[in-house]
Amino acid sequence: MVIATPLGIAKPNQLLNAFYRRACSDRGLELKIMTGLSLEKPQGTDELQRRFLKPFVERHFADYPELDYVQALRSGALPSNIEVNEFFLNPGRFLGVDLAQQGYVSSNYTHVGRDLLDHGVNVLAQMVSKKDLEHDALFSLSSNPDITLDLVPRMRDKERDGQPVAIVGQVNKKLPFMVRDALVGPEYFDFIIDDPALEFEPFSLPNAPIEFADHLIGLYASALIQDGGTLMGWTPPSPKRHRDVPKWRFEKPLRRRERSP
């Protein structure tokens, strides 16, 4: 069984743990997990850090289920019949972890769907959000739907060629309900796991809201810096410098009275 599951918060952790534990109990089963950015609770590297983090972790990540395979990777205890390949590693989190480094797959994000199929993916497992309608339900692929939308049609092509595949959704209504292309019907899946007991808060870092005044401070501070800096996005086609894009460029420095009220 080769399971693909999205990067980041769209992983159905309990389902992945169930597959992992099943393979651990039956070494005759071969399991390969293909994914990226497997998230884990902060742990600290020494006793002082662990004691400092403990109350925060217990409060902020109270119901987040850890991924069993991540713990096995860290301890070097991954069974020989289980393989984990990630195309995106949490920066710095797996330094010195041999199994994680050896299982890394270098793949351009544009080609991840293609590369997953090349690895023989036959199961896609994704956590989804759900909205109940009067006579039916609507599902949202929520976080990171792009790889799923790219992969599922190709998996259905394999199915029509006689190869067994399965698309599995695990409902978590605490996920953001994204619309447009992220919306799918129940027929999109072969199996849907819908149990409120499995719902948990999506993994997130503390992020205090930014007040309007803070936005203005940043805006006016940026006007004090001469043009020519670099504006970076998450996964841009190519980095753009301010001076290369006319609408981002100041024609002349702002005068003092224009910088502050």
C-alpha angles and dihedrals in degrees: 000000000000112000124196117197127174124259122259125000097353093081117115093224099186092049092049090049090051091053090046094050091047090055091046091055094047112042089186089075119086114213127183121182117202115192147111138237101019104196125216136178116267109263109174126231100244140027095267093051092046093051091047094049099041100085092042094048092047090052102038100036097030099138101025109124112221119231110249094210092057091056090048091051091052095048094042089239100122107138117244092244092058126074127185121199122182127186093194123037124197100257111262095351097105102040108141093012100123098193093051092047093047091048095052114121116201106219132156108237090238090060101041094104091051093046093049090056090048087058090056101254110186101161128054116193119186137166111233139185122236138209118194115223129192096270104005144012135254123212131206123207083212112179119039099352094161099088091044092051089050096044105043097064089051091049090051088053089055089049091054088052089059101264115131115239135167132204110200128188125193113199120230113167090192089073116095111266103232120192140205112042092004091067117099136165128237090262088069089076135059091205132018122194108203113174120139089209088069096054119110139167111275115253110267140157121237108276116177112205115259114237122226091249090056090054090052092048089054092047094051092042090054090054089060091060118084115247119263103078123131125256112206130192131193099263106353121174086239135345114264126210118217093239092055094059114061097206090055095049128094109222090210135000115276115255117239095258089054093051099060136021 
